Each structure stands twice: as structure tokens, then as C-alpha cells.
Amino acid sequence: MSVVELENVWKIFGQKSAEAMSAIRKDGIGKAEVLERYGAVVGVKDASFQVEEGEIFCLMGLSGSGKSTLVRHINRLIEPTAGTIRIMGEDIGAMKTEELRATRADKIGMVFQNMALLPHRSVRDNIGFALELRGIDGYTRAQKADAALETVSLHGYGDRLPAELSGGMQQRVGLARALAADPEILLMDEPFSALDPLIRRNLQDEFLGLSQNLKKTTVFITHDLDEAIRMGDRIGIMKDGEIVQIGTAEDIVTAPVDDYVADFVAGISRLKLVSAAKIMTDVDAYTAQSGGIDLSSGCPEAAPEDDLDTLVGLSTGSDKPVLIKADGAVVGIVTKDTLLRGLQGGSEA
């Protein structure tokens, strides 16, 4: 069962959103015509995806693509015009007020770009604020807050005020606040985008480490493809409210579905993203072309999951093709020509 599941979600802003939705379904009108006929704006268009337990799913796109609007449907900060959102199998749209409040408090943590820390409260009290609203006693709040501070490498800062911390430290406090309630799901809306590049990369590293240890299911919003590739197990690329492609970084870089996605990935290095399995030639096809190969002739060897960077290192020291082996058997061949095409972004085998 998926932890987060969105099915055919639409969001249309405007007083005539219901009429616009009806016309879309009946007549198939587009975004421009919706605006012209009904004065309504399509914010999210027929979005569907699932996020599995422990996965980091990145939603990315340019400003105005609908990614932040979409993520706010997951905890029902925004009501969909149509479609279904399920959290751990439960339809969040069907929840009553108290049930929704409990789901938000217990199962979902949200981290924003702007942390909105309370300036007059200590770091510890900021972290424990949501727990306070849930009626958790002061001692337990302090214990959980200090444990969260330890998790985000801010041990000893509990008594400080937010103004005494750097921007990166404040971002850690925001993450600690979300973690203190031990939610199943983290929603992160461009949490690092306002930070300097070095601090941003350090926080990315820290979050990836936390994610591996805590196994939190995460929906991560970003406008930066480099960040999406670095952070996401899978990536969903949005344009004009629509998810145009979902896949791993390797899928998206090697097989963009359209010119829009191709433009996004054009400048991305493939060295650490593309695997040998994506570019290798079938053994029989190679044999037919070359007349055969002596598998005991000292050819370098690699695994199907090894990246292009590894293959470059192996090929540099040898004039022979690289044998791709799995379970002791040769499953493919990578020649220098194949490797160059892979680096350039040519046709994958």
C-alpha cells in the first residue's frame, strides 16, 4: 500500500470552478479557454502519483508550475476541485474536522522555505509548539524537542532564541519541529532554496542521512533540477499544473518525454546518473558485429548498476571493452564508442 496516493487531482481557482470542471470533462477545453470562458485558473491538472514508504519523491518545475499548490492538497490545506488523496489508505477528503486535525498532527509534518519561527520563544519551545497544541505535557515536550535537536545536529541550542541562529540553523529548527511529532510523512516545500549554496548542500547531505536512518516518506518540492536529482528517489516534473513525467533521475535524463523535459536536463552531467545497464550492448548483438570476444582476455569488468564515471575509469586504462557481469555471467558489453554515446546523450542500447 502506498503511503501517499493522489488520483486524478484537479484544482481550479475561481468562483465558477465547478462549471469549469464540468466543461473540461464534457468538452475537453484547455487552460486558456477555462480562463476566457469562466474566469478560472487551472492550478493542478489531473495529477496522479503514489509515494511508497521511505521514499523521497521530488516534485519540481518552474515558478507557477503548480508544485506548491499540489503538495498542499496532501494535508488538505487546499481542497481539490476533483480527485482523491489518500494518506496511508485513508481518503483525507472524507475526514471530519477532528479526524483531519489528528491526521495532520500525528502523521504529517511540513517544512516550509520560510520557517515562521516564533521570535519570542526559545528554540526548544518552537520545536515543541505543535506538541503543546496537542496537550502534551511540558516535560515530554522538552524531551522530544531535545531529541529532535540532537537529530539535526543542534544539541545545546535549545535555550537560544531564533534570532541568535544563522539561516541554516533556523532551517534545521524547522526540520526538528516537523520531526518532533514523529510523523509518517514529511512535506518539504523548497526548504533550502533561500540558503547559500554551500549551506544548502550541507543541509541536503544532512537530510539524506536523516532520511536513511528515519525512513520518513517525503514529498520534496524544488525548482532546482540538480537538487531534485540529488534528493529524489523519483522525480515528477510539472508544467502548467500538469505532471508531464515521473521517473528516476536516470529515466528522466536518458529518456525525456518531450522537449520541455529535454530542455530541463540538457545541461545535467550524466556521469553519476546513467548506469551501465542503460547503455550496454547485448552480448549476442556485440558478437554478431565483432565476430566474438574472448571472455578470458583481460577485459575490465563492471556491474549493471555501475555508473558512467566508473566505466570511464575502467576504459581509460584499457583498449578492450568492459564486460558487464551479473551473478558471474556476462550480460552486456560497453565499448568506448558506446560509452561516448552514453556520455553525450545519444541513443541508449
Secondary structure, 3 states (H helix, E strand, C coil): CCCEEEEEEEEEECCCHHHHHHHHHHHCCCHHHHHHHHCCEEEEEEEEEEECCCCEEEEECCCCCCHHHHHHHHCCCCCCCEEEEEECCEEHHHCCHHHHHHHHHHHEEEEECCCCCCCCCCHHHHHCHHHHHCCCCHHHHHHHHHHHHHHCCCCCCCCCCHHHCCHHHHHHHHHHHHHHCCCCEEEEECCCCCCCHHHHHHHHHHHHHHHHHHCCEEEEEECCHHHHHHHCCEEEEEECCEEEEEECHHHHHHCCCCHHHHHHHCCCCCCCCCEHHHHCECHHHHHHHHCCCCCCCCCCEECCCCEHHHHHHHHHCCCCCEEEEECCEEEEEECHHHHHHHHHCCCCC
